[in-house]
Amino acid sequence: MESAYPGMKVLLANNLMLAYNQAEAAQPVFAFVEDGFTKLPEFEMMMALFSAIDTRWVSVMDTQGATPARKSSPLLDVGAGIFELTKSDHPSQFAQYFDMMINAPRRSPRAAASASAAGPSTVAGGSKKLILIGSSTGGVEALRSVLVGFPFDCPPTLIVQHTGKNFGAGLVSLLDRICPARVRPAEDGAALEPGHVYIAAGQRRHMGLASRKPLRLRMKEGPDISGHTPSVDALFTSAVPYGKDVVATILTGMGQDGARGLLELRKAGAKTFAQDEKSSVVYGMPRVAWEMGAAQQQVSLARMANTLIQASKA
């Protein structure tokens, strides 16, 4: 690549954490990714970062006969990286693919984020409600879609996202880069402010609401709840005493974390939603929530941001 394109700088990374840090700092135009990396759950974070900084990518297979990860991963079957190269391909084929992908027209995610930040279609209107969100597999991209649609003065928003332990800070940084509101990591004792989004991800503590006013975050160590730490159920259950002031949703994800807590919130007077099957990467958590009657309404990902904001104003 360096010989074919004078002046090109090539970065090498042998683990996802290094790759993520390099991509965030250098914002490369293209990435060749060994297919084994795409099988890791944390690759969802890489895909979201590539989308945010407009980095095209392609997976590289060991051999022609190998089964690509996208055949078994719903995350990789949504449009990105759907073509493969192999390690036996001639360097000219790598260069040809690079040229094709770099020159292929596509809508810039940067432009979309800038447009949303410059003029959001909704306003919070002085809402005194809280928005709670739980998500898992496929949730990184779903959160990008939702939070880009939030206004800069959105209600305090608390999010639990299942992700690898080393990627929590990266998720916060990624979302803060593209969202009108300020995105911050969940910290014990943090006051809940309008225009702020608090994320618990990649840490060994559950996020919840402290049982006193003014409301603050409470970060608490403990065993897994519904199979996870941090747990969506832990967050939702802690908010039950304030149910009438809560708007909550469960986005795409595997398993059932959050469904029980969402049902408790609904019974306490909260407005509750779940992402619909068609727009979910994995229709697990939202399906359980819908089938047990925890969610009052199923909502597509494209409509989720506006639905949550409007519900918080009612």
N, C-alpha and C positions, 0 to 999 in steps of 0.2 A: 504493500500500500504506500509506504513512504517513497519508494522508487518511482511508482506510477504517478504520484501526486507530489511534486516538489514543494517543500514547505509544510507538508502535513505533519502533525504531531500525533503519534499513536500512544495511547495509555494502555497499560496492561494490568489486569487484576485477577487474582486467583481465588477470591472469595467475594460474596455479595456485599458485605459491609464495605470493603475497600472499593468495590465497583460503585456502590451508591455514593460514597463520599467523593470519589473522583468525578463522577457525573454531575453531582450537585455543584462542585466547585468549577469545573471546566466547561460544562454544558456542551458536550460533544454533538456533532451533527449526525453521527451514526455509531451504532454498536453492533459488533459481531458477538453473539452470546452462545457459549457452549450449551447444548441442549440440556445437559444435566442440571445446569443452574435453573433452567426454567421450570423444573419439577419441584423446586423448593417452595414452600408456602410463602416465604418472604419475597419471592420474585414479584409478587403482586405490588410491592412497594417500588421495585425497579420500573415496572410497567407504568405506574402512576407518575413517577418522576420523568420518565421518557416522554410521556404525554404532555406533562406540564412544561417541559423545556424544549419540546418539539424535536426530540431525538428519535430518528427512525432506527429500527433494529431488525436483525434476522437471527434465527437460531442456526447453529452449525452442528450437524449430526456427526456421530463417529463414523458411520458407514452408510452406504446407500440403502441397505436393508433394515436399518434401525427404525424402530417405531418412534415417531416424534412425540414429545410430551403433550402436544396439543390434542393428540388423539384421546387422551385420558383426563385432561385437565380442562374443566369448564372455563377457567380463567384465561386460558390461551386460545380459546375458540370463539373469541369475540371480535376478531378483526386484526389484531396486531400480531406480527410475527407469524403469519400463516404460511409463509414459504420457508424452505430450508435449503441450506448448502450442506456439503459434507466436507470432512477434513481431507478427502482425496481429490476434491475439485481443484482444477488449475488456478493459480493466483489470478489469471485474467478473468475467471468467472466471478471471483470475489469483487474485482474492480468493476466489472460490468454490472453486477448487482448493486454495488454502491452507487454507481452513476444513475441507474434506473430509479432507485429509491430516493436519492437526493433531489432528482429533477421532477419526481412525480408531484403533481399539485395536490394540496390538501389544505383544509381550513386550519389556520394556526390556532392552537390552544391558547397561546399568549394573547392573541387578539380577542378571543372570546372572554378571557379572564379580565382583560383591561376594560372591555365594553361593559361587563357586568359591574366592575368596581366603579366605573365612571357614572353609571346611571342605572342602579338596580330598579327592577320593575315593581318592587314592593317596599313598603316602609313599615317599621315596627309600630309607629304611632303611639309610643309611650306605654307599650304593653307591660304589665306587671307579672306576666307569666314566666314559667321556665319551660325550656324545650329540652327533652331528654332523648337521646338516640343511642341505639345499640346496633352493632354490625359485626360481621365476621368475614368469611370468605367472599371476596368480591367487594368488600366494603370500602376499601381505600378509594377506588374509582367512584363508588356510589357517594361517598362523603365529599369528594371533589365536586361532583355534580350538584349535590344539595347545597353545600356551603358557598359555592360561587353564586348561587341564587339568593343567598341571605343578604339583607341590607347591612350597612356598616353599623347601624344602631339596633341590631337584632336583640331579642330577649336573651338573657344569659342562657347559654346552651352547653349541656354536659353530654359528653360522648364517651362510650366505652367501645373500643375497637380491638378485636382479637388480632394480635400480630406477634412476631418474634420479639424476644426480649431486647434485642439490640436496635430495634427499628422504631421505637416510640418517639425518640427525639427527631428522627428523620421525618416521620409522619407529621409532627407538629410543624416543623420547618416548611415542609412541602405545602401544607394547607395554608399556613400563614402567608406564604409567598403569593398565593393566587386568590385569597378570599378577601372581600371587603371588610369583614369583621376581624378583630385581633384574635389569633389562635394561640393558646397557651397550654403548656403541660399542666395536668392536674397536680396541685400541691396542697398539702394539708393546711387547713385554716384559711385558704384563699377566699376573699370576699367575692360574691357573685355580682358582676357588673354588666349592664347592658352593653352590647357591642363586643362582648367577649365570648369565646368558645373555649371550653376546657376539655382536654382530651386525656383519658387514661388509656394507655396502650403500652405494651412491652414492659410492664413493671409488676412487681410481686405484691401489690397492695390493691385492695378494693376501693373504689370511689363511691362516696355516698354523701348525703346531706347531714350536717350536724343538726342535732335536735334542739335548736334554739334559734332565735331571731336576733339580729339580721342573719339570714342564711349564709352559711359558709360551707366549703368543701371539707369532708372528713375522709382522710386516707387511712385505711385500717388493714393491718396484716391479718392473715387468717388462712384457713384451708380453702381449696377451690370450692366455688359455689356453682352448681350446674356444670361442673367440669372445667371451670375457667377462673383465672385470676389475671386481671380484674374481670369481674362478672357483670353482665348486663342486669341479671336478676338482683344483684346486690345494690346496684344504683337505683333501679326502679322501686325496689321494696323500701329503700330508705326515704323515698319521696312520697310514700303513701299518705303520711299525715298532712301533706300539702296538696292532695290530689286535685282539688278544684282549681288550683293554680298551675297545673301541669299539662303540657302537651307532649306526648311521647310516641315514638315510632320504633319499629324494628325493621332494619334493612336486610339485604341479602346476607346469607350465612348458613353454615352447616350446623346441625344440631338443634337444640331447643332453648339455649340460654336466652333469658329475657321474656319468654312467653308467660311464665307464671307471674313474674313481677308486673308485666303489662296488664294481666287480668286483675291483679290486686289494685292497680292504679285505676283501671276502668271502673271497678266497683266503688272506688273512693271519689269518683267524679271527674277524673281526668279525661281528656280527649285523646283517644288512642288510634294509631294507624299501623299498617304493615305494608311493606312493598309488595307489589303484585308479582305473580309468577312470571309473566312475560318479560319483565324488565330485570328480574333477579338473576344473578350469575348462578347462585345456588339457592333454590327455593326450599330451605330447611327451616330456619328460625322463623321467618314470616309465615310459612305454612302452618307450623304448630300454633303460632299465636292466633291465626285466623280461625283454624279449626276448633280451638278451645274457646272461642268467643272473646278473646282478649282484645282484639282489634275491632274497632267500630267500622272501619272502612279500609279497603285495599286501594293503594294509590300507586300509580306508575312512578318510576324514578324521575321522569321529566316533570311531573307535577308535584313532586314531594316538597320542594322548597316552598313554593307558594302556598301549598296546603298547610304546612306547619306554621308559616307566618300568619296566614289568615286566621287559623284556629287560635293563635295566641292573642289575637286582637278582639276576639268575640267575647 
